[in-house]
Amino acid sequence: MGLDDIREKIRIAELQSNRSQGSVNLIAVSKLQPYEKIEKALLAGHRGFGENRVQEAYQKWPAWKENFPNIVLHLLGPLQTNKVKDALALFDVVHSLDREKLARVFSENTQKLGRCPEIFVQVNTGEENQKAGISPTKVDDFVKECKQTYALNIVGLMCIPPINEEPALHFSLLRKLAQRNGLKRLSMGMSSDFVSAITFGSTDVRVGSAIFGQRT
Ligand SMILES: *Cc1c(COP(=O)(O)O)cnc(C)c1O
């Protein structure tokens, strides 16, 4: 498919769901993709990229950040507390805040660095044992704590729906949770379901293989 096709599909989905043009941010998920393909997207003017692992991101993005201005890097994957400092130095947006200890370490480090990234709270909408994220029943309390106790810049909620369920149910649940917590952004929708996510109000779609091809 490629970047242009995905942009076009996003534009149509915005129109069809009465969203204003450009209201959906496309995060090109570049984890495990060949460097040439990522560079092609950079040369085409794309600037928002997503990675899953801090270490992998450090292998490629510092050099590109020097050569291409205004790159916005999104951390999508689970984060260990001992990597928070490195993560904050490289990433502009974090989509995977999923536990209190991590919130505390974020808070300590953002104060030291004077740099406060935009943060999404990850919600385990399917309440799956193996999946990271705050349970939907605990989201209200957790968001409040992140803002009040830890002074974090919480901008929205993020989810990864269970593989064998209708994603729309999870998108609508996430939207409801965000609304009642006064959060404006929704990080939801991947290669297979980003159009549906947009009709449910997604502001940040995370698309990898549909842009770059299957990961190696
Ligand atoms: C890998 C990944 C994506 C992109 O997945 P595709 O199916 O390739 O679009 C999106 N979000 C997260 C959290 C991911 O880990």
The ligand as an SDF file (V2000), in Angstrom:
LIG
                    3D

 15 15  0  0  0  0  0  0  0  0999 V2000
    3.4830   -2.8710   15.8420 C   0  0  0  0  0  0  0  0  0  0  0  0
    2.4790   -1.9860   16.4260 C   0  0  0  0  0  0  0  0  0  0  0  0
    1.6060   -1.2400   15.6100 C   0  0  0  0  0  0  0  0  0  0  0  0
    1.5870   -1.3380   14.1000 C   0  0  0  0  0  0  0  0  0  0  0  0
    1.0500   -2.5560   13.6940 O   0  0  0  0  0  0  0  0  0  0  0  0
    0.6330   -2.8340   12.1520 P   0  0  0  0  0  0  0  0  0  0  0  0
   -0.3360   -3.9340   12.2490 O   0  0  0  0  0  0  0  0  0  0  0  0
    1.8920   -3.1820   11.4520 O   0  0  0  0  0  0  0  0  0  0  0  0
    0.0290   -1.5890   11.6390 O   0  0  0  0  0  0  0  0  0  0  0  0
    0.7250   -0.3790   16.2380 C   0  0  0  0  0  0  0  0  0  0  0  0
    0.6740   -0.2540   17.5740 N   0  0  0  0  0  0  0  0  0  0  0  0
    1.4830   -0.9530   18.3860 C   0  0  0  0  0  0  0  0  0  0  0  0
    1.3860   -0.7800   19.8540 C   0  0  0  0  0  0  0  0  0  0  0  0
    2.3920   -1.8580   17.8350 C   0  0  0  0  0  0  0  0  0  0  0  0
    3.1740   -2.5740   18.6610 O   0  0  0  0  0  0  0  0  0  0  0  0
  1  2  1  0
  2  3  1  0
  2 14  2  0
  3  4  1  0
  3 10  2  0
  4  5  1  0
  5  6  1  0
  6  7  2  0
  6  8  1  0
  6  9  1  0
 10 11  1  0
 11 12  2  0
 12 13  1  0
 12 14  1  0
 14 15  1  0
M  END
$$$$
